[in-house]
């Protein structure tokens, strides 16, 4: 389990940049607005609320309000109380849509925090002639959480619940729906829920909310500020401070959080502040947009965003109740008028449709270095015993690894800082034989390192370094010295006459093509061509059938060049970053070619998917897939992927149609304990079936 420690606000301001209330942000003066709808009933302890949007009939959308000892009240959008659930004492609430069981049953889920019982309660919420709240059970934990928020992965549909406590702890639980109950995916030997992640945030926590689209978990530390974490349990990126309390920030005492989703990633993060009213931040930049108050509302302690406005808890009235501030009124505020709230989206509208979900089949051992270390995989095929083929991969902080197909590490060869690697199966060794030749871009010396790949046995290592000779060799190591500004991406190509080539690119967009010749354990190389793309590239792959080179320009798309050494530098953009199918950064690219099907595949890092383009159909987009967890077998999914590699050969009973290998940027073990990065393997049969 991973715990992240908090610092003081001063330290946070220095390290992560607290927003300054008088210099870093431009905002309208605090303005008092008039609410338009008031709930018809009052309760002494109105608390957090969650709004459920009825997509089939918006007039039947519902507001669920927690009432502590008085239970849970449900209102329509006009503020009329429709029903009240008693016998529970909830303090926090959130809603997500389309929670689906293995059999295909789907419910919209209302989750509530039940701190007195150290538990969370779940209900299927709907409106069919009347309000329907179907009990889906509870999970009991070891924490007394006052607040709760849900996160639905927009690609995989996986659901994560986060509970926050007054003791400064946030705990996350991965949930599943079995058709009748909500259960924790991870449990101990007695069947009790086990958190997949715990965060030691700091002081008293008052609220949380998750931006599903950006996978950002926002947590309100009541007397310090609003923190942003990666929402996925595997996400180890450092937390960031969105804003702090005065004098470093614009806040005072944070009580509630919510989000307004608008099209194209726009919208607002909202904070209910006991002394400052309602504070709105630009969802993309976290810049303060406006601070407002509502007439007759002394303190705003809780809120919930609806489809027509913002419901706020007027808890200081003699008869406390919720009131609604319409978006039309909100849009009159100067800080909001430049980006008015019109046709807001609910979390139900954020899922990525059409992404095929593929369970991971296996994984390699973690790399030896922590942090961002694993990068690019390649493959050596053992024709005599395909099941004994080997994965060759880079640890860009230390060397090359060889793995068996079950993920066992066969060798770790310390060899500089290799970023990308590729293998040509058979080249002339200059002495009447052949060898498998690998090349890697070594960022330590700005060189191309070359290796012989062979079967791992008790008496021989699979990766053997070859010495570069001739006039283009580094003075520091026996490797080919590149002229690009900083070697980065690399791939290999073999022409029809058997000549091997290496393409290496630099961060400035420059690309070199090297012709390679081998003589025993020595290699020579010379640059035969240079060309470029406009900005940073990395992934590349050659198609030997068409003598084509594909280069991924991270923020632009995928270019197709000729791979011939005599070719010019003209290129065709065959796949463009569009923010939907291909989302920056474009990282690794590979080709799957089984003789009839031929796909160009790219790591679409920005949305954790892999985009496929049909080469036989003029690179027409063929769909995307994602690698998801197989919790039953202790395998997590793949995300933030750098390098990828596809194999179309029969590799035996385990992978008869080949496999797909992907670097995993956030790797956890079966208990969701953070591990060093590794590489995930997926049976191509699973991918083909999911893409049908």
N, C-alpha and C positions, 0 to 999 in steps of 0.2 A: 504494500500500500504506500502511496506517495503523499507526503505532507509538505505544504509550502508555507514557510513562516512569513509573518507580516513584519513590516517595519513601522517606524513612526511616520507621521505625515510629513515631517521635515525631510526625512530620508527619502520618502517617496517622491516628494517634490523635486529633490535634487536628482534622483535616479530616473524617475519616469515622467516628471513634468506635470505637477499639479497645474490646473488651469488657474491663471490669475484673474481675479474678478474685475480688475481695472485695466489690464493691459493686454492679455492674451485673447480676450473675447469681446465681441461687439454684440450688445443686446439692447432690446427695448427696455425702458423703465418698467418696473413692476406695475401692472395694470389690473384693475379690478373689473371682472366680467360678471355678467348676470346669467345664472343658470336658467334652463328652460323647462326642465322636468324634475319633479320631486316624487320620491317613493311615497306610496300611500300609507305605509306602516312604519312604525318606529320601534327600535329596540335599544336597550341600555348599552350593549356592547357590540356595536357594529364594527366589523373588522374588514379583513381583506375580501376582495370580490373577484370573480372571473366571469367574463362575458362569452356566451356561446352564440355564434352566428348560425342561423338556420338558412342554409344555402337554397333550400327549396322554397322557402317563404320567409323573407326577411322580417315580416311583421310578427313572426312567431319566434324571433330570437329571444334569448333569455339572459338575465343577470342573476348569478348565484352569489349570495352575500353570506359570509360567515358571521355568526352571532355568538360565538363562544357558548355559554350555558344555554342559550336559547336555540341552538341548532343551526340550521341553514335555511335561509329564505330565498325563494326564487321569484323574480319579478319579470314582467314583460317589458318591452322597450318603452312603454308609456308609464312605467313605474308602478303598475298594479301588482300587488302580491298575488301569485297564483298558487303557491303551495309552500309549506314549511316542513322541513325534515327535523324531527326531534330525536332525542336520545344520543346525540353526539355533541361534542364541544370543539368545533373546528376553529382554527385561527387563520389559516392560509388556504388559498384556492388557486387552481389553474386549470386550463382546458387545452386539450389537443384533439385532433381530428383523425378519423380513419385508422384506429388501432385495430390491426387485423390478426386473426388467429391463423394457425397452420391450415385449418380447413376452409379459410376464406371468409369467415364471419368478421364483420367490421362494426366497431362502435366508436362514437365520439366520447372521449373520456374526461370526466371531471375528477380531479384529485384534490383532496383536502388534507391539511395537516391537523393531527390530533395529538398535541403535545402532552396532554395529561396521561395518555396511554402509550407514549413513545411510538406512535404509529402513524400511518397514512391510510386514509380511506379512499375508495374508488367507486365511481358510479358511471354507468352509461347514461348520458344525458341526451334527451330527444324531446320532440313535441309531436304527438300524434293525438289530436283532439284535446289532449291535455298534457301537462308536463309529465315526462317519464324520467324517473331516477331509479335505474336498476342497480341494485347493490352488487358490486363486483369484488367485494371482500376488502380486507386490509392486509398490510404487511407491518409487522412489529419489529422495531429496530432497537439499537442501544442508545439512541439519541432522542432528546425531547426537542423536536423542531417546531418553531413557531411559524415559519414560513416555508412555502413549497413552490417550486416552479418546474415545468416540464420542458423537455427538449426532444423534438422529433427530427432525426437526421433526414434531411430532405432527399437524400439519395437512397439510403438503405431502408428508411422507415423505422429504424430502431428507436426505442423510446427510453430516455434517461430522466429519472426524477432526481431533483436536488432539494434537499431539506437544509434550512439554515437555522442556527440556534443562537440563543442569547449568550452562549459561552464562546462564540466566535468560530464555531466549526460549521463547515458546509460538507455534507455527505451526499454522494451520488449513488443511485441504485439503477441498474439496468432492468427494465421491466418486459414482461411478455404477457400476452393475452391468450389463454388456453381455450377460449370459447365460452367460459363461464366465470372465470376469475382472473384478476391481475395478480401476477406472481413475480418474485424476484428471480432473474436468470441465474444469479450467483447465490448459492446457499452453502451453509456449513453442513457438517455431518448430521446435525439434528434437523436440518431443513430450514433453519433460520436465515433470513436475508443477510447477505454480506455486501457491504459497500464496495463498489468498483473503484472508488476514489474518495479520499478525504482531504479537505483543505483546511488548514489552520489559518484562517483569515486574519484574526486579530481580536478586536473588541466585539461588543454586542452587535449581532446581525439582525437587521429588521426586515429585509425583503430580498427577493431575487427575481430575475426574469431572464429568459433566454431568447436571443435573436436566432431563430432557426436558420435563416438564410445565410448569415455570416458565421454561424456556429460560435456565438459569443455568449458567455454566461456573465451577466451583470449581478453583482452582489452589493447591497447597501450595508456598509458598516456605519451604524447610526451616527456616531459622534466623530467620524473621520472623513468618509467620502464614499464614492461609488467606484468599485473595482471591476475590471473586465478580465475574465479568464477565457481560455478556450473551453468550449462547452463539452467537447468529447472527452471521455475519461482518459484516452490515450494522449491527449494534447498536453505537451510539457512546455509550451511557450510561456515565457515569463508573463506574469500578470501586469496589467497597466492600470494606472489611476486615471479615471475619466474626469473626475472633479473632486475637490475636497471641501471641507467646511472653511468658513472664514477664519483667518484673514487671507489664506492662500487661495481659496476658491470661493464659489458663489453660494455654497450651501451652509446650512446651520444644523439641522437635526433631521436626517433622512428617515422617512417612515415607510414609503412604498415606491415601487418601480413598475413601469409598463412600457409598451412600445406601440408606436403607430407605424405600420408598414405602408409605404407607397410604392408605386411602380418603379422599376429600374434601380432598385436598391436604395431608394430615398426614403425619408421618413424621419421620425423623432424618437429619441429615448426620453422618457418622462420620469421625473422624480417628484414624489410628494414630500414636501418638507414642512415640518410642524410650524416653523417660523417664517419661511420664505414663500410659502404657497406652492404653486405648481411650476416646476422648472423644466424647460424643454431644451434638449440638445439635438443638433443635427446628427442623424443616425450614422452618416458616413464619416463625418469629421470630428464629432463630439464637441464641436464649437457650440457655445451657449446661444440659443436662438431667442429665448424669451423667458421671463419670470412673471407669472400672473397670479392674481388672487381672485376669488369669487366673492361677490357681494353676499354678506350674511354668513360667510364661512370663515370662522376665526382661525381654524387650523385644518390643514389638509393632511390627514394621516394615512388614508388609503385611497386607491383609485383603481379603475378598470376601464380600458379602452373598448368602446362599443362600435357599432357600425354607423351611428349617427353623431356620436360625441363621446365625451369623457365623463364617466360616472365617478363622482368624488364623495367621500364619506364626510358628512357634516356632523362630526362626532361630538362637538361641544354644545350642540343645542340641548335644550331641556328634554326634547324628544328627538334623539339622534336618528338620522336617516340619510340615505343616499340621494344625491341630486345630480342631474346631467347638465354638462356644459356642451352646447352644440358645437360642431365643427364650424358652422357658419359664423358663430360668434367668435370662436377662437381665431378664425382666419382674419378677423379685423385687427388683430394685434400686429404691430409693425414688424416684429421679428418673424412672424409666421406668414405674412402676406406675400413674401417673395417665393415661398414654397407652400402654398395653401394645402390643407388637408381635403382632398377630393377623391372619392372612390377608394377609401383605404382598403387594404387587403387584410385578411385574417390569416393565421398560420395554416389554415386549410388550403390556401392558395399558393403555398410556397414549395410544395413538393416538385421534384424534377420528374416529370412524366417520361416514360419511355426508356428509362435506364434499367438494363437487365441486371439482376442481382445474382452473383456467382459466389458460392461458398468456397473459401480457401481449402485446398486439398492437403497442403503440407507447408512447412516453413523451414528455413535454414536456422542453424545455430546463430545467436546474436554475434555481431562483430566485436572485435576486441576493444574498440575505443568507444567512449561515450559521446553523446551529442550527435551532431549531424555528421555521420561518418560513412555509413554504407551509401553507395551511390548507384553503380551500374553493373548489371549482370551480362554475361555472355555464356556461350554453350559449346562444349566439345562432345561430339557424337562418337560413341564407340560402336562401330559397325559390326564388330564380332560379337559383342554382348551389349545391345542397346540399353538394357536396364542398368548397366554400369557406366553409362555416360556421366559427364561431370559438368557442374555449373562453375564457371570462373567469374569472380566478382571483385569489385574494388572496395577497399576501406580507404577512403581518401585522406585519412589521418595516419596511414601507416603501411599499407601494402595490399597484396592480392590474396584472395582466398580461393580454394577449390572445395566444392561440396559434392557429396553424392546426392542421388535423387531423393533420398529420404531426409536430406538437410544436414547430414553429419559433416562437420568440417574435416576435410582430409589434409589440408595444408594451410598455413598462414605464412606467406612469404613477405617479410618486411622489405619494402621496396619503395621508399620515398612517399609521395602523396599522389597515388594514381587516381585520376578522376573518372575516366571512362575506359572501357576495355572492349575488345572485339577479337574474334577468332576466325581464321580461315582454315577450313578443315584439312586441306591437303595442298601443299606447295612443294616445289622442287627444293631439295636440300643442296643442290649443286654438285652432288657426289653420286648421282644415280638413284637416289632414293627420294622419299617424301617425308614431310613432317607437318604437324598442325602448328600453325604460326599464330601467335597472339600479339597484340600491340596494346599499349596503355599510355595515356597522356599523364606525364609525371609533372605535377605542378611545383615540386621542389626545385627542379632544375630547368623547367621549361623545355622538357624533352619528350621524345617518343621512346618508350622502353619496349623491347621486343623479347618474346619468350617462346619456348617450345612447350607444347602441351602434350602430355602422355598419360597413360593409365596409371593411376595410383596403385602401388603394390607395397608389400612389406619392405622392399629393397629400393624403390624409386619414388621420388616425389612427382606429383602431376605437373607442377609448374617449374620450368628450368629457364633461368635467364640466359639470353644470348648477348654476346658482345657486339656492339656497333663498331665498325671500323671505317676508315676513309676520312675524307676532308670535312664532313658535316657532323662531326661528333663533339659532344660537350667535353670541355677540359676537366670537368669534375667527375663525370660518370661515363661509362661506355654505352651511351645512348645517343640517339639522333637529336641534334640541337635544333629546335624550331625557331622560326623567325616571327611567329605571331606574338602579340604583346603579352599574353598569358594563356598557355595551353589549357583547354577546357574540354570540349566535346571531341570524340574520336570514333571513327568507324573504319572498316576495312572493305576492300573491293578486290575481286579477282577477275581480270579480263578474260576474254574467250581463249586467249593464247596461254593462259595460266599465270600471267604476271600478277604478283600481289601489289596492292597499293594501300596506303594509309591516308585517310583524310583527317586532319586535325584542325580544330577551329579555336579562335581566341575570343575573349570577352568583348573585344572591340568590333567583332563581326568578321574579321579576316579568316580566310580558310586556305590551307595549304594542301596540295595533293603530292604525296611522296611515292616514288617508285622504289620498291624494295627488291633486293636480291639476297639470297642466302647461300652461304658456302660453309657447310658443316655447322659449327657453333658460332659463326660470325655472320653479321648482316651488314649490308651497305644500303644507303638510301640517298636519294636526291630529290629535290623539289622540282616537279615538272609543270606545275601550274599553281597559280594563286588567283583567288577571286574573293567575293565577300557578300555579306548581307548587311542591311543598314544598322542593325542593333544586335544585342547579344544573342548568339545562338548557343546550342549545346547538343541536343540529340541529333544523330544522323544515322542513316542506314542506306546501303547500296542494294539495288536490284540487279543481280547479275544477268538475268534474262533479257532485260531491256537496256543494260548499261546506263542505268539512271542512279542518281544520287539524290536522296531526300534529306533536307536540312531543316531542322526546327528553329525558327527565330522566336524566342520565348514570348514576346509580346505581340507578334504579328501573325504567325502561322507557319505552314510547312511549304517549303520551296522545292521544286524539282529541277535539278540540273542534269546535264549529261555527265557521266562518270568517266568518259574517255579523256585521256591526258591531253589530247589535241583539241578538245572542245573549247568553245568560248565561254564567257561567263553569263550568258543569258539564262534566265530561269522563269519558271511558271509557278505562280502561287496556287497550289492545289487544295489547300485547306486553310481557311482564315480563322483567326481568333474572333469568335462572335459573341462570347459571353454566355453562350448557351450550350452548344455541342462541344466547342473547344474553348476552354477558359484558361487564360494565362495563369501561370506560365506553361508554355509548351515545353515539356521536359523530354524524357526518353521517347524514341520512335523505333518501330520494328516492323517486320513484314512476316505475315503468316501465309505460306504458299504450299498447299498440298497437291498441286497439279491441276486442280479444278477451281478451287477458291483461292483468291489472292487478296489479302487485306493489308493495307497500311494502317498501323495502330499507333496512337499517340497517347502519352500520359498527359491528360488534361488536369494539371495539378490544382487549378483553382477550384474545381468542384469534385476532386477525388475520384475521377472516373477515367475510363480509357475509351477514346473515340476511335471508331473503325471506319475506314474509307475503302470502297471496293475499287481496286486498281483496274480490274477488268471492265468496270463501268465508268471509266474516266474519272476515277476518284470520287464517285458519288458517296455521300455520307450514308453509312449502313447501320448506324446505331452506336450506342455506348453501353458499357457495362461497368460494374463496380465489384470489387472483391470485398465480401462481407465476412463477418465472423462465423465460425462454426463452434459455438460455445460448448456443445456437447462433447466435442473432441479437443477442447482447450485451445482453439486457434482463433486469434483475432483477425480482423480484416486488414486491408492495406489502405493507407491514406498518405497524402503529401508525397506522392511517389515521384522519384527522380527517374532512374533508369528502368527500362523494361526490355524483355526479350521473348520472342515467340518461337516455338519449335514445332514444326509440322510433321516430324518423323515419328514412326511407331517406336515407342520406347519400352515396349513390353506390356504386361498385363495392367500395370498401374496407370500408364499413360499411352494407350494404343493410338490415339489421334494426336499425340504431342502434348505440349504444356505451355503455359504462360508464366513467366517469372517477373515479379515486380518488387522493386525496393519499397520497403515500408518505413515511412518517416516517423511513425509513432507505434512502437512495438510494446505489447504487454504480454504477460504469460497468462495461464489459465485462470489465475486469481486476480487478474488485472493489475498486477504489480509491474511497475515500469521496468523495461529491459532495454539494453542497447538495441539499436536498429538492426533489422535483418532483411531477408528477402522472402516473399511469399510465393508459393507455387499453386497454380490452378490447373486442373485437368481440362484440356481443351474441349473434351466432350461436354463438360458442364457449361462452358462458354457457348458452344454451338447450340446446345439445347435451350439455354436462356435467351439467346438471340433470335430464336425462331419466332 
